[in-house]
Amino acid sequence: MIKISIEEFAKKYKKSNPDENLKDVTSRLKDALKRKKEGATCNVCGAPIWAIGSAVGGFDGCFTCITGEHDDSEDYEVF
Ligand SMILES: [Zn+2]
């Protein structure tokens, strides 16, 4: 995964989702990252969660369960 700061990702996300509130997205990302660091696991398979996907996708899940894909090399993750 490509590492990105929460602030940077939130700005990118806002650009492609102009209706979203930047503050709201930032706080959802922070929450999800905190849960990940505390050991939150995917609701479906039990793998560590993907913080970005969990923040914008509506449930705590890993990359594969959220996107249905296995290659995460070109996707972002906050740190
Ligand atoms: Zn999973």
PDB file of the backbone (N, CA, C, O) and the ligand in Angstrom, with CONECT records:
HET     ZN  A 101       1
ATOM      1  N   MET A   1       0.832  -1.202   0.000  1.00  0.00           N
ATOM      2  CA  MET A   1       0.000   0.000   0.000  1.00  0.00           C
ATOM      3  C   MET A   1       0.871   1.258   0.000  1.00  0.00           C
ATOM      4  O   MET A   1       2.009   1.250   0.468  1.00  0.00           O
ATOM      5  N   ILE A   2       0.314   2.312  -0.526  1.00  0.00           N
ATOM      6  CA  ILE A   2       1.028   3.582  -0.546  1.00  0.00           C
ATOM      7  C   ILE A   2       0.661   4.360   0.719  1.00  0.00           C
ATOM      8  O   ILE A   2      -0.516   4.616   0.974  1.00  0.00           O
ATOM      9  N   LYS A   3       1.651   4.728   1.496  1.00  0.00           N
ATOM     10  CA  LYS A   3       1.353   5.456   2.734  1.00  0.00           C
ATOM     11  C   LYS A   3       1.082   6.921   2.460  1.00  0.00           C
ATOM     12  O   LYS A   3       1.751   7.559   1.647  1.00  0.00           O
ATOM     13  N   ILE A   4       0.091   7.435   3.155  1.00  0.00           N
ATOM     14  CA  ILE A   4      -0.315   8.831   2.959  1.00  0.00           C
ATOM     15  C   ILE A   4      -0.788   9.365   4.309  1.00  0.00           C
ATOM     16  O   ILE A   4      -1.316   8.617   5.132  1.00  0.00           O
ATOM     17  N   SER A   5      -0.595  10.658   4.527  1.00  0.00           N
ATOM     18  CA  SER A   5      -1.073  11.217   5.789  1.00  0.00           C
ATOM     19  C   SER A   5      -2.590  11.410   5.718  1.00  0.00           C
ATOM     20  O   SER A   5      -3.160  11.526   4.634  1.00  0.00           O
ATOM     21  N   ILE A   6      -3.219  11.442   6.865  1.00  0.00           N
ATOM     22  CA  ILE A   6      -4.671  11.621   6.914  1.00  0.00           C
ATOM     23  C   ILE A   6      -5.076  12.921   6.219  1.00  0.00           C
ATOM     24  O   ILE A   6      -6.034  12.949   5.446  1.00  0.00           O
ATOM     25  N   GLU A   7      -4.342  13.989   6.500  1.00  0.00           N
ATOM     26  CA  GLU A   7      -4.668  15.296   5.912  1.00  0.00           C
ATOM     27  C   GLU A   7      -4.602  15.239   4.388  1.00  0.00           C
ATOM     28  O   GLU A   7      -5.488  15.735   3.691  1.00  0.00           O
ATOM     29  N   GLU A   8      -3.527  14.619   3.886  1.00  0.00           N
ATOM     30  CA  GLU A   8      -3.335  14.549   2.449  1.00  0.00           C
ATOM     31  C   GLU A   8      -4.440  13.710   1.794  1.00  0.00           C
ATOM     32  O   GLU A   8      -5.000  14.098   0.768  1.00  0.00           O
ATOM     33  N   PHE A   9      -4.742  12.567   2.395  1.00  0.00           N
ATOM     34  CA  PHE A   9      -5.774  11.719   1.809  1.00  0.00           C
ATOM     35  C   PHE A   9      -7.133  12.402   1.856  1.00  0.00           C
ATOM     36  O   PHE A   9      -7.907  12.328   0.901  1.00  0.00           O
ATOM     37  N   ALA A  10      -7.422  13.072   2.978  1.00  0.00           N
ATOM     38  CA  ALA A  10      -8.721  13.740   3.116  1.00  0.00           C
ATOM     39  C   ALA A  10      -8.911  14.776   2.009  1.00  0.00           C
ATOM     40  O   ALA A  10     -10.008  14.927   1.471  1.00  0.00           O
ATOM     41  N   LYS A  11      -7.840  15.484   1.676  1.00  0.00           N
ATOM     42  CA  LYS A  11      -7.917  16.480   0.601  1.00  0.00           C
ATOM     43  C   LYS A  11      -8.190  15.819  -0.740  1.00  0.00           C
ATOM     44  O   LYS A  11      -9.030  16.285  -1.510  1.00  0.00           O
ATOM     45  N   LYS A  12      -7.476  14.729  -1.017  1.00  0.00           N
ATOM     46  CA  LYS A  12      -7.692  13.983  -2.261  1.00  0.00           C
ATOM     47  C   LYS A  12      -9.125  13.484  -2.339  1.00  0.00           C
ATOM     48  O   LYS A  12      -9.786  13.597  -3.371  1.00  0.00           O
ATOM     49  N   TYR A  13      -9.587  12.932  -1.235  1.00  0.00           N
ATOM     50  CA  TYR A  13     -10.928  12.362  -1.190  1.00  0.00           C
ATOM     51  C   TYR A  13     -11.976  13.432  -1.448  1.00  0.00           C
ATOM     52  O   TYR A  13     -12.939  13.230  -2.189  1.00  0.00           O
ATOM     53  N   LYS A  14     -11.759  14.568  -0.818  1.00  0.00           N
ATOM     54  CA  LYS A  14     -12.682  15.697  -0.967  1.00  0.00           C
ATOM     55  C   LYS A  14     -12.742  16.158  -2.425  1.00  0.00           C
ATOM     56  O   LYS A  14     -13.801  16.541  -2.922  1.00  0.00           O
ATOM     57  N   LYS A  15     -11.593  16.116  -3.101  1.00  0.00           N
ATOM     58  CA  LYS A  15     -11.541  16.520  -4.507  1.00  0.00           C
ATOM     59  C   LYS A  15     -12.432  15.643  -5.365  1.00  0.00           C
ATOM     60  O   LYS A  15     -13.153  16.142  -6.229  1.00  0.00           O
ATOM     61  N   SER A  16     -12.388  14.330  -5.133  1.00  0.00           N
ATOM     62  CA  SER A  16     -13.218  13.452  -5.961  1.00  0.00           C
ATOM     63  C   SER A  16     -14.620  13.273  -5.389  1.00  0.00           C
ATOM     64  O   SER A  16     -15.498  12.716  -6.048  1.00  0.00           O
ATOM     65  N   ASN A  17     -14.830  13.749  -4.155  1.00  0.00           N
ATOM     66  CA  ASN A  17     -16.166  13.695  -3.541  1.00  0.00           C
ATOM     67  C   ASN A  17     -16.513  15.066  -2.963  1.00  0.00           C
ATOM     68  O   ASN A  17     -16.523  15.253  -1.747  1.00  0.00           O
ATOM     69  N   PRO A  18     -16.797  16.020  -3.847  1.00  0.00           N
ATOM     70  CA  PRO A  18     -16.969  17.418  -3.414  1.00  0.00           C
ATOM     71  C   PRO A  18     -18.098  17.617  -2.395  1.00  0.00           C
ATOM     72  O   PRO A  18     -18.108  18.611  -1.668  1.00  0.00           O
ATOM     73  N   ASP A  19     -19.033  16.689  -2.340  1.00  0.00           N
ATOM     74  CA  ASP A  19     -20.147  16.846  -1.403  1.00  0.00           C
ATOM     75  C   ASP A  19     -19.765  16.492   0.026  1.00  0.00           C
ATOM     76  O   ASP A  19     -20.479  16.828   0.970  1.00  0.00           O
ATOM     77  N   GLU A  20     -18.638  15.815   0.178  1.00  0.00           N
ATOM     78  CA  GLU A  20     -18.228  15.405   1.521  1.00  0.00           C
ATOM     79  C   GLU A  20     -17.639  16.589   2.282  1.00  0.00           C
ATOM     80  O   GLU A  20     -17.046  17.495   1.696  1.00  0.00           O
ATOM     81  N   ASN A  21     -17.817  16.556   3.596  1.00  0.00           N
ATOM     82  CA  ASN A  21     -17.276  17.587   4.456  1.00  0.00           C
ATOM     83  C   ASN A  21     -15.854  17.188   4.876  1.00  0.00           C
ATOM     84  O   ASN A  21     -15.640  16.108   5.426  1.00  0.00           O
ATOM     85  N   LEU A  22     -14.900  18.064   4.612  1.00  0.00           N
ATOM     86  CA  LEU A  22     -13.494  17.738   4.860  1.00  0.00           C
ATOM     87  C   LEU A  22     -13.232  17.369   6.315  1.00  0.00           C
ATOM     88  O   LEU A  22     -12.507  16.418   6.608  1.00  0.00           O
ATOM     89  N   LYS A  23     -13.833  18.137   7.220  1.00  0.00           N
ATOM     90  CA  LYS A  23     -13.643  17.868   8.651  1.00  0.00           C
ATOM     91  C   LYS A  23     -14.196  16.511   9.044  1.00  0.00           C
ATOM     92  O   LYS A  23     -13.605  15.771   9.830  1.00  0.00           O
ATOM     93  N   ASP A  24     -15.357  16.210   8.465  1.00  0.00           N
ATOM     94  CA  ASP A  24     -16.025  14.954   8.765  1.00  0.00           C
ATOM     95  C   ASP A  24     -15.195  13.765   8.268  1.00  0.00           C
ATOM     96  O   ASP A  24     -15.023  12.775   8.980  1.00  0.00           O
ATOM     97  N   VAL A  25     -14.686  13.877   7.040  1.00  0.00           N
ATOM     98  CA  VAL A  25     -13.862  12.810   6.478  1.00  0.00           C
ATOM     99  C   VAL A  25     -12.600  12.636   7.319  1.00  0.00           C
ATOM    100  O   VAL A  25     -12.204  11.513   7.630  1.00  0.00           O
ATOM    101  N   THR A  26     -11.972  13.752   7.686  1.00  0.00           N
ATOM    102  CA  THR A  26     -10.751  13.685   8.496  1.00  0.00           C
ATOM    103  C   THR A  26     -11.019  12.981   9.816  1.00  0.00           C
ATOM    104  O   THR A  26     -10.224  12.149  10.253  1.00  0.00           O
ATOM    105  N   SER A  27     -12.129  13.310  10.445  1.00  0.00           N
ATOM    106  CA  SER A  27     -12.380  12.690  11.743  1.00  0.00           C
ATOM    107  C   SER A  27     -12.742  11.214  11.593  1.00  0.00           C
ATOM    108  O   SER A  27     -12.412  10.409  12.464  1.00  0.00           O
ATOM    109  N   ARG A  28     -13.420  10.846  10.495  1.00  0.00           N
ATOM    110  CA  ARG A  28     -13.696   9.419  10.268  1.00  0.00           C
ATOM    111  C   ARG A  28     -12.395   8.647  10.030  1.00  0.00           C
ATOM    112  O   ARG A  28     -12.240   7.519  10.499  1.00  0.00           O
ATOM    113  N   LEU A  29     -11.465   9.264   9.297  1.00  0.00           N
ATOM    114  CA  LEU A  29     -10.170   8.612   9.050  1.00  0.00           C
ATOM    115  C   LEU A  29      -9.399   8.440  10.350  1.00  0.00           C
ATOM    116  O   LEU A  29      -8.807   7.388  10.594  1.00  0.00           O
ATOM    117  N   LYS A  30      -9.407   9.471  11.179  1.00  0.00           N
ATOM    118  CA  LYS A  30      -8.700   9.387  12.463  1.00  0.00           C
ATOM    119  C   LYS A  30      -9.277   8.282  13.333  1.00  0.00           C
ATOM    120  O   LYS A  30      -8.541   7.515  13.954  1.00  0.00           O
ATOM    121  N   ASP A  31     -10.590   8.209  13.371  1.00  0.00           N
ATOM    122  CA  ASP A  31     -11.263   7.159  14.153  1.00  0.00           C
ATOM    123  C   ASP A  31     -10.877   5.770  13.658  1.00  0.00           C
ATOM    124  O   ASP A  31     -10.556   4.879  14.444  1.00  0.00           O
ATOM    125  N   ALA A  32     -10.917   5.608  12.336  1.00  0.00           N
ATOM    126  CA  ALA A  32     -10.626   4.285  11.767  1.00  0.00           C
ATOM    127  C   ALA A  32      -9.175   3.897  12.020  1.00  0.00           C
ATOM    128  O   ALA A  32      -8.879   2.742  12.325  1.00  0.00           O
ATOM    129  N   LEU A  33      -8.271   4.865  11.892  1.00  0.00           N
ATOM    130  CA  LEU A  33      -6.857   4.574  12.131  1.00  0.00           C
ATOM    131  C   LEU A  33      -6.624   4.199  13.591  1.00  0.00           C
ATOM    132  O   LEU A  33      -5.830   3.313  13.904  1.00  0.00           O
ATOM    133  N   LYS A  34      -7.334   4.893  14.474  1.00  0.00           N
ATOM    134  CA  LYS A  34      -7.216   4.587  15.897  1.00  0.00           C
ATOM    135  C   LYS A  34      -7.695   3.156  16.159  1.00  0.00           C
ATOM    136  O   LYS A  34      -7.056   2.400  16.891  1.00  0.00           O
ATOM    137  N   ARG A  35      -8.835   2.798  15.546  1.00  0.00           N
ATOM    138  CA  ARG A  35      -9.346   1.436  15.732  1.00  0.00           C
ATOM    139  C   ARG A  35      -8.356   0.410  15.189  1.00  0.00           C
ATOM    140  O   ARG A  35      -8.150  -0.645  15.790  1.00  0.00           O
ATOM    141  N   LYS A  36      -7.742   0.729  14.043  1.00  0.00           N
ATOM    142  CA  LYS A  36      -6.780  -0.194  13.454  1.00  0.00           C
ATOM    143  C   LYS A  36      -5.601  -0.400  14.407  1.00  0.00           C
ATOM    144  O   LYS A  36      -5.155  -1.524  14.633  1.00  0.00           O
ATOM    145  N   LYS A  37      -5.102   0.724  14.968  1.00  0.00           N
ATOM    146  CA  LYS A  37      -3.958   0.635  15.879  1.00  0.00           C
ATOM    147  C   LYS A  37      -4.307  -0.123  17.152  1.00  0.00           C
ATOM    148  O   LYS A  37      -3.446  -0.729  17.788  1.00  0.00           O
ATOM    149  N   GLU A  38      -5.575  -0.078  17.509  1.00  0.00           N
ATOM    150  CA  GLU A  38      -6.012  -0.815  18.699  1.00  0.00           C
ATOM    151  C   GLU A  38      -6.286  -2.291  18.377  1.00  0.00           C
ATOM    152  O   GLU A  38      -6.674  -3.070  19.246  1.00  0.00           O
ATOM    153  N   GLY A  39      -6.075  -2.647  17.119  1.00  0.00           N
ATOM    154  CA  GLY A  39      -6.202  -4.056  16.757  1.00  0.00           C
ATOM    155  C   GLY A  39      -7.543  -4.459  16.162  1.00  0.00           C
ATOM    156  O   GLY A  39      -7.894  -5.639  16.167  1.00  0.00           O
ATOM    157  N   ALA A  40      -8.302  -3.482  15.644  1.00  0.00           N
ATOM    158  CA  ALA A  40      -9.593  -3.809  15.032  1.00  0.00           C
ATOM    159  C   ALA A  40      -9.394  -4.749  13.847  1.00  0.00           C
ATOM    160  O   ALA A  40      -8.427  -4.630  13.096  1.00  0.00           O
ATOM    161  N   THR A  41     -10.320  -5.677  13.698  1.00  0.00           N
ATOM    162  CA  THR A  41     -10.205  -6.636  12.605  1.00  0.00           C
ATOM    163  C   THR A  41     -11.426  -6.570  11.694  1.00  0.00           C
ATOM    164  O   THR A  41     -12.492  -6.083  12.071  1.00  0.00           O
ATOM    165  N   CYS A  42     -11.232  -7.073  10.498  1.00  0.00           N
ATOM    166  CA  CYS A  42     -12.262  -7.090   9.464  1.00  0.00           C
ATOM    167  C   CYS A  42     -13.510  -7.842   9.956  1.00  0.00           C
ATOM    168  O   CYS A  42     -13.409  -8.938  10.508  1.00  0.00           O
ATOM    169  N   ASN A  43     -14.687  -7.232   9.744  1.00  0.00           N
ATOM    170  CA  ASN A  43     -15.948  -7.855  10.153  1.00  0.00           C
ATOM    171  C   ASN A  43     -16.201  -9.166   9.407  1.00  0.00           C
ATOM    172  O   ASN A  43     -16.939 -10.030   9.881  1.00  0.00           O
ATOM    173  N   VAL A  44     -15.589  -9.298   8.249  1.00  0.00           N
ATOM    174  CA  VAL A  44     -15.865 -10.464   7.416  1.00  0.00           C
ATOM    175  C   VAL A  44     -14.867 -11.600   7.654  1.00  0.00           C
ATOM    176  O   VAL A  44     -15.263 -12.740   7.896  1.00  0.00           O
ATOM    177  N   CYS A  45     -13.561 -11.279   7.583  1.00  0.00           N
ATOM    178  CA  CYS A  45     -12.575 -12.362   7.614  1.00  0.00           C
ATOM    179  C   CYS A  45     -11.618 -12.310   8.795  1.00  0.00           C
ATOM    180  O   CYS A  45     -10.858 -13.256   8.999  1.00  0.00           O
ATOM    181  N   GLY A  46     -11.630 -11.236   9.579  1.00  0.00           N
ATOM    182  CA  GLY A  46     -10.775 -11.194  10.761  1.00  0.00           C
ATOM    183  C   GLY A  46      -9.365 -10.674  10.532  1.00  0.00           C
ATOM    184  O   GLY A  46      -8.559 -10.643  11.462  1.00  0.00           O
ATOM    185  N   ALA A  47      -9.052 -10.261   9.297  1.00  0.00           N
ATOM    186  CA  ALA A  47      -7.733  -9.668   9.026  1.00  0.00           C
ATOM    187  C   ALA A  47      -7.712  -8.236   9.585  1.00  0.00           C
ATOM    188  O   ALA A  47      -8.769  -7.667   9.856  1.00  0.00           O
ATOM    189  N   PRO A  48      -6.517  -7.650   9.758  1.00  0.00           N
ATOM    190  CA  PRO A  48      -6.467  -6.253  10.214  1.00  0.00           C
ATOM    191  C   PRO A  48      -7.239  -5.356   9.248  1.00  0.00           C
ATOM    192  O   PRO A  48      -7.237  -5.599   8.041  1.00  0.00           O
ATOM    193  N   ILE A  49      -7.891  -4.334   9.764  1.00  0.00           N
ATOM    194  CA  ILE A  49      -8.719  -3.491   8.893  1.00  0.00           C
ATOM    195  C   ILE A  49      -7.870  -2.572   8.023  1.00  0.00           C
ATOM    196  O   ILE A  49      -6.714  -2.280   8.328  1.00  0.00           O
ATOM    197  N   TRP A  50      -8.478  -2.131   6.940  1.00  0.00           N
ATOM    198  CA  TRP A  50      -7.923  -1.105   6.060  1.00  0.00           C
ATOM    199  C   TRP A  50      -8.588   0.187   6.517  1.00  0.00           C
ATOM    200  O   TRP A  50      -9.789   0.381   6.334  1.00  0.00           O
ATOM    201  N   ALA A  51      -7.776   1.079   7.122  1.00  0.00           N
ATOM    202  CA  ALA A  51      -8.359   2.256   7.765  1.00  0.00           C
ATOM    203  C   ALA A  51      -9.123   3.144   6.781  1.00  0.00           C
ATOM    204  O   ALA A  51     -10.217   3.611   7.098  1.00  0.00           O
ATOM    205  N   ILE A  52      -8.569   3.380   5.603  1.00  0.00           N
ATOM    206  CA  ILE A  52      -9.242   4.255   4.640  1.00  0.00           C
ATOM    207  C   ILE A  52     -10.569   3.662   4.196  1.00  0.00           C
ATOM    208  O   ILE A  52     -11.592   4.348   4.183  1.00  0.00           O
ATOM    209  N   GLY A  53     -10.548   2.404   3.839  1.00  0.00           N
ATOM    210  CA  GLY A  53     -11.778   1.756   3.382  1.00  0.00           C
ATOM    211  C   GLY A  53     -12.826   1.707   4.476  1.00  0.00           C
ATOM    212  O   GLY A  53     -14.020   1.855   4.216  1.00  0.00           O
ATOM    213  N   SER A  54     -12.368   1.496   5.707  1.00  0.00           N
ATOM    214  CA  SER A  54     -13.307   1.432   6.822  1.00  0.00           C
ATOM    215  C   SER A  54     -13.889   2.808   7.113  1.00  0.00           C
ATOM    216  O   SER A  54     -15.041   2.931   7.529  1.00  0.00           O
ATOM    217  N   ALA A  55     -13.081   3.841   6.891  1.00  0.00           N
ATOM    218  CA  ALA A  55     -13.548   5.211   7.150  1.00  0.00           C
ATOM    219  C   ALA A  55     -14.588   5.642   6.120  1.00  0.00           C
ATOM    220  O   ALA A  55     -15.576   6.291   6.466  1.00  0.00           O
ATOM    221  N   VAL A  56     -14.369   5.283   4.857  1.00  0.00           N
ATOM    222  CA  VAL A  56     -15.292   5.758   3.822  1.00  0.00           C
ATOM    223  C   VAL A  56     -16.295   4.692   3.377  1.00  0.00           C
ATOM    224  O   VAL A  56     -17.259   4.994   2.675  1.00  0.00           O
ATOM    225  N   GLY A  57     -16.063   3.458   3.786  1.00  0.00           N
ATOM    226  CA  GLY A  57     -16.910   2.379   3.285  1.00  0.00           C
ATOM    227  C   GLY A  57     -18.074   2.015   4.195  1.00  0.00           C
ATOM    228  O   GLY A  57     -18.984   1.295   3.784  1.00  0.00           O
ATOM    229  N   GLY A  58     -18.050   2.508   5.425  1.00  0.00           N
ATOM    230  CA  GLY A  58     -19.191   2.287   6.302  1.00  0.00           C
ATOM    231  C   GLY A  58     -19.094   1.072   7.210  1.00  0.00           C
ATOM    232  O   GLY A  58     -19.927   0.913   8.103  1.00  0.00           O
ATOM    233  N   PHE A  59     -18.093   0.201   7.007  1.00  0.00           N
ATOM    234  CA  PHE A  59     -17.916  -0.902   7.949  1.00  0.00           C
ATOM    235  C   PHE A  59     -16.434  -1.215   8.091  1.00  0.00           C
ATOM    236  O   PHE A  59     -15.643  -0.897   7.203  1.00  0.00           O
ATOM    237  N   ASP A  60     -16.053  -1.840   9.208  1.00  0.00           N
ATOM    238  CA  ASP A  60     -14.653  -2.185   9.421  1.00  0.00           C
ATOM    239  C   ASP A  60     -14.320  -3.428   8.624  1.00  0.00           C
ATOM    240  O   ASP A  60     -14.816  -4.517   8.911  1.00  0.00           O
ATOM    241  N   GLY A  61     -13.473  -3.258   7.618  1.00  0.00           N
ATOM    242  CA  GLY A  61     -13.114  -4.393   6.786  1.00  0.00           C
ATOM    243  C   GLY A  61     -11.684  -4.265   6.302  1.00  0.00           C
ATOM    244  O   GLY A  61     -11.081  -3.196   6.394  1.00  0.00           O
ATOM    245  N   CYS A  62     -11.141  -5.369   5.781  1.00  0.00           N
ATOM    246  CA  CYS A  62      -9.798  -5.322   5.202  1.00  0.00           C
ATOM    247  C   CYS A  62      -9.927  -4.921   3.729  1.00  0.00           C
ATOM    248  O   CYS A  62     -11.031  -4.846   3.190  1.00  0.00           O
ATOM    249  N   PHE A  63      -8.796  -4.668   3.097  1.00  0.00           N
ATOM    250  CA  PHE A  63      -8.795  -4.223   1.701  1.00  0.00           C
ATOM    251  C   PHE A  63      -9.549  -5.191   0.790  1.00  0.00           C
ATOM    252  O   PHE A  63     -10.380  -4.779  -0.019  1.00  0.00           O
ATOM    253  N   THR A  64      -9.250  -6.471   0.932  1.00  0.00           N
ATOM    254  CA  THR A  64      -9.846  -7.466   0.047  1.00  0.00           C
ATOM    255  C   THR A  64     -11.360  -7.556   0.210  1.00  0.00           C
ATOM    256  O   THR A  64     -12.087  -7.644  -0.779  1.00  0.00           O
ATOM    257  N   CYS A  65     -11.838  -7.536   1.455  1.00  0.00           N
ATOM    258  CA  CYS A  65     -13.288  -7.646   1.667  1.00  0.00           C
ATOM    259  C   CYS A  65     -14.026  -6.384   1.245  1.00  0.00           C
ATOM    260  O   CYS A  65     -15.180  -6.458   0.824  1.00  0.00           O
ATOM    261  N   ILE A  66     -13.383  -5.235   1.349  1.00  0.00           N
ATOM    262  CA  ILE A  66     -14.056  -3.996   0.964  1.00  0.00           C
ATOM    263  C   ILE A  66     -14.065  -3.822  -0.553  1.00  0.00           C
ATOM    264  O   ILE A  66     -15.081  -3.434  -1.130  1.00  0.00           O
ATOM    265  N   THR A  67     -12.939  -4.108  -1.195  1.00  0.00           N
ATOM    266  CA  THR A  67     -12.854  -3.837  -2.637  1.00  0.00           C
ATOM    267  C   THR A  67     -13.080  -5.076  -3.494  1.00  0.00           C
ATOM    268  O   THR A  67     -13.406  -4.953  -4.675  1.00  0.00           O
ATOM    269  N   GLY A  68     -12.915  -6.261  -2.923  1.00  0.00           N
ATOM    270  CA  GLY A  68     -13.024  -7.475  -3.715  1.00  0.00           C
ATOM    271  C   GLY A  68     -11.775  -7.742  -4.541  1.00  0.00           C
ATOM    272  O   GLY A  68     -11.760  -8.634  -5.389  1.00  0.00           O
ATOM    273  N   GLU A  69     -10.713  -6.955  -4.284  1.00  0.00           N
ATOM    274  CA  GLU A  69      -9.470  -7.130  -5.027  1.00  0.00           C
ATOM    275  C   GLU A  69      -8.356  -7.606  -4.099  1.00  0.00           C
ATOM    276  O   GLU A  69      -8.438  -7.463  -2.879  1.00  0.00           O
ATOM    277  N   HIS A  70      -7.309  -8.179  -4.707  1.00  0.00           N
ATOM    278  CA  HIS A  70      -6.211  -8.679  -3.888  1.00  0.00           C
ATOM    279  C   HIS A  70      -4.970  -7.812  -3.982  1.00  0.00           C
ATOM    280  O   HIS A  70      -4.127  -7.819  -3.085  1.00  0.00           O
ATOM    281  N   ASP A  71      -4.862  -7.062  -5.077  1.00  0.00           N
ATOM    282  CA  ASP A  71      -3.665  -6.245  -5.273  1.00  0.00           C
ATOM    283  C   ASP A  71      -3.880  -4.856  -4.670  1.00  0.00           C
ATOM    284  O   ASP A  71      -4.633  -4.042  -5.205  1.00  0.00           O
ATOM    285  N   ASP A  72      -3.211  -4.603  -3.560  1.00  0.00           N
ATOM    286  CA  ASP A  72      -3.397  -3.298  -2.909  1.00  0.00           C
ATOM    287  C   ASP A  72      -2.193  -2.380  -3.133  1.00  0.00           C
ATOM    288  O   ASP A  72      -2.059  -1.359  -2.458  1.00  0.00           O
ATOM    289  N   SER A  73      -1.308  -2.742  -4.089  1.00  0.00           N
ATOM    290  CA  SER A  73      -0.055  -2.006  -4.243  1.00  0.00           C
ATOM    291  C   SER A  73      -0.259  -0.577  -4.733  1.00  0.00           C
ATOM    292  O   SER A  73       0.607   0.276  -4.540  1.00  0.00           O
ATOM    293  N   GLU A  74      -1.417  -0.308  -5.374  1.00  0.00           N
ATOM    294  CA  GLU A  74      -1.627   1.054  -5.873  1.00  0.00           C
ATOM    295  C   GLU A  74      -2.683   1.795  -5.073  1.00  0.00           C
ATOM    296  O   GLU A  74      -3.165   2.846  -5.494  1.00  0.00           O
ATOM    297  N   ASP A  75      -3.039   1.249  -3.928  1.00  0.00           N
ATOM    298  CA  ASP A  75      -4.029   1.914  -3.092  1.00  0.00           C
ATOM    299  C   ASP A  75      -3.372   2.529  -1.860  1.00  0.00           C
ATOM    300  O   ASP A  75      -2.294   2.121  -1.428  1.00  0.00           O
ATOM    301  N   TYR A  76      -4.061   3.522  -1.316  1.00  0.00           N
ATOM    302  CA  TYR A  76      -3.508   4.272  -0.197  1.00  0.00           C
ATOM    303  C   TYR A  76      -3.901   3.689   1.163  1.00  0.00           C
ATOM    304  O   TYR A  76      -4.948   3.060   1.320  1.00  0.00           O
ATOM    305  N   GLU A  77      -3.032   3.920   2.122  1.00  0.00           N
ATOM    306  CA  GLU A  77      -3.407   3.666   3.511  1.00  0.00           C
ATOM    307  C   GLU A  77      -2.833   4.786   4.360  1.00  0.00           C
ATOM    308  O   GLU A  77      -1.697   5.211   4.154  1.00  0.00           O
ATOM    309  N   VAL A  78      -3.624   5.264   5.315  1.00  0.00           N
ATOM    310  CA  VAL A  78      -3.142   6.310   6.203  1.00  0.00           C
ATOM    311  C   VAL A  78      -2.266   5.685   7.285  1.00  0.00           C
ATOM    312  O   VAL A  78      -2.368   4.490   7.564  1.00  0.00           O
ATOM    313  N   PHE A  79      -1.416   6.493   7.884  1.00  0.00           N
ATOM    314  CA  PHE A  79      -0.529   5.968   8.923  1.00  0.00           C
ATOM    315  C   PHE A  79      -0.423   6.954  10.059  1.00  0.00           C
ATOM    316  O   PHE A  79       0.281   6.697  11.035  1.00  0.00           O
TER     317      PHE A  79
HETATM  318 ZN    ZN A 101     -11.541  -9.166   5.334  1.00  0.00          ZN2+
END
